[in-house]
Amino acid sequence: MGVVIIDGSTIRDFVNDEAAFAKAIDKGFTDLDLNNDGVLSRSELRKAFESLRLIEAHFGVDVAASPEELTRLYDSIFEKFDCDHNGTVDRQEFGNEMRKIMLAIAEGLGSSPIQMALDDSDQNLIKQAADLEASKLPA
């Protein structure tokens, strides 16, 4: 676990660095594509979001939600990613939606720096953004 100080520009600069962002998205997509068929199924994307526990927890406290409610919520997330409505999410759709999510985070952060505790996983896009920013600082 590491602590970083970031603001919206940290995230925006990462997203705008085409090579760094594309590499991160490709790695994330490949990790999520459990059956290696080149697309994400509804269940593969759901597993990814379930592992983040963004929906079932609120500030670390479990929130009661019925299985039906969770299914509707995960289905709506999938539909947002599946832009061509063919029942799967390809690499481009995944990258486009992740770009939108990251830019929304950047917008929400604005220019006020915040301190965040992040896991050391290379899959964490916010950590990758902070690492990219740190790599550009003079030694």
Disulfide bonds with the S-S distance in Angstrom:
none
